[in-house]
Structures are given as structure tokens and as C-alpha cells.
């Protein structure tokens, strides 16, 4: 199951290579991202000995196809993954071996593919499924993984007029202590502000007198809609180039 990784110089599963960020400054690949595809394909073939490796590799292939806009193929691999995936059995093993349960994240990301297919109702239904079936058993200590689940759900809810539901969702599931987390803490407060003002109110009727700290925060740094920026990394592009892979 182990192979020598010529990129890292270490002995590891192919997924160790595939988990790298494919930045043009680090790794050269063509505009079709064939290097990434080949790594995920190799991982898929190597993973068939154990089911928890297999579902992880199927999820990786599904997300890769989603990122390059081939959503039908993305759903093909996703549906195969869901037919095998057993949260109670597989989730602990995936977390132990890969640190993050990416299969759970793939469920949330798949909601974005429905948007790309012009099926917002199915996207909303997938969000409901993730909230009811995936998040209750997800490891709440995995703050980074949780936020990868939060992004797609909040996007879908926000873009389909469910702003209040997005607020309630984030308020319920944002873990305690997130504001002090080394990676996600800096995102928490801007996310709260985004959800506070994202009604799209044309009159801008907000009580700005009570938002002095929020205004100071925005003036101190560039704070665009961070979910728009992260959308690219989680699988909603119409065409592929090296920088978006």
C-alpha cells in the first residue's frame, strides 16, 4: 500500500501527494490538471484493499471532478462513495489515518454541484441532510474540518434566500472556543459579521452605532466575502486552470 513519493521524497500513500496544494509555484502540471487526476486515480487503485481507504479515495475523485466542472462524473463517484460509506465504522478510521474526515466534507461540497446543475432545491435538501445526518456525529474538535463543511452549506443557504437559516445554522454549530483557534479564529468574527449584514437590504438599514468594533475590523484589513474565495477550493468552477486546482 505504500509507495515512494517523488514529490515529498517520503514513503507514503499516493493521497499524501494528492493532499498537496497544487500551486503553480510549487508543482507544474498542465491546464487539465492531469497530475492531480493521476495521483487521485492511483490512490483509488491502491485503496481497494480496505473500505475506509476506498471511500476516502472515491470522495477525492468526486471533489476533483467537481472542481473542474464535470459534475456528472463528480456525482458518479460521490454516489459510489455513499453506497459504501458507513459513518460509524469509517469516520474514526478516516480521522485516524487522514486527520480529517473528508468524506463528511464531500457530502457538503456536493450541494454546490447541484447549484452548478441549476438544481437549487436539491442543493438545499443536501444541506438539510448534512445538518441532520452528518454533523451530529462529526468530531467537534476538528475545527478545520467543520469549517470546510460550513462553507458550502452557508453558500447554498445564502444564495437561495435562507439567510436566517444560515445564521441559525452557524450559531448552533460553530464550536465553543472557535474565536481562539489558531486557524479558524480569524475567520469566525468576519463570518458572524457577514451573516449579520447579508440580507441584501438596499436601504442599508443597520444599527451601525453598535457596530463600531465591526467597522474598525473591516477598515483594518481587506475582508471580502470569504465564502466566495473559498468556493473555488471546494468545487464550483466552470473551467479549470492551474491556479484553481
QUIZI-V468163 format. One record per backbone hydrogen bond with DSSP energy under -1.0 kcal/mol. CO is the residue of the C=O (numbers start at 1). NH is the residue of the N-H. If there is no record, write none. Layout:
CO:NH / CO:NH
This chain:
3:12 / 5:9 / 10:5 / 12:3 / 13:16 / 14:17 / 14:18 / 15:19 / 17:20 / 21:23 / 23:26 / 23:27 / 30:33 / 33:37 / 34:38 / 35:39 / 36:40 / 37:41 / 38:42 / 39:43 / 40:44 / 41:45 / 42:46 / 43:47 / 47:50 / 50:54 / 51:55 / 52:56 / 53:57 / 54:58 / 55:59 / 56:60 / 57:61 / 58:62 / 59:63 / 60:64 / 61:65 / 62:66 / 63:67 / 64:68 / 65:70 / 66:69 / 69:71 / 70:74 / 71:75 / 72:76 / 73:77 / 74:78 / 75:79 / 76:80 / 77:81 / 78:82 / 79:83 / 81:84 / 81:85 / 86:90 / 87:91 / 90:94 / 91:95 / 92:96 / 93:97 / 94:98 / 95:99 / 98:100 / 100:102 / 101:105 / 102:106 / 103:107 / 104:108 / 105:109 / 106:110 / 108:111 / 109:112 / 110:114 / 111:115 / 112:116 / 113:117 / 114:119 / 115:118 / 119:123 / 120:124 / 121:125 / 122:126 / 123:127 / 124:128 / 125:129 / 126:130 / 127:131 / 128:132 / 129:133 / 130:134 / 130:135 / 135:138 / 139:142 / 141:143 / 142:146 / 143:147 / 144:148 / 145:149 / 146:150 / 147:151 / 149:153 / 150:154 / 151:155 / 152:156 / 153:157 / 154:158 / 155:159 / 157:162 / 158:161 / 162:166 / 163:167 / 164:168 / 165:169 / 166:170 / 167:171 / 168:172 / 169:173 / 170:174 / 175:178 / 177:180 / 178:181 / 181:185 / 184:187 / 184:188 / 187:191 / 188:192 / 189:193 / 190:194 / 191:195 / 192:196 / 193:197 / 201:204 / 204:206 / 206:208 / 207:210 / 208:211 / 211:215 / 212:216 / 213:217 / 214:218 / 215:219 / 216:220 / 224:226 / 225:228 / 225:229 / 226:230 / 227:231 / 242:245
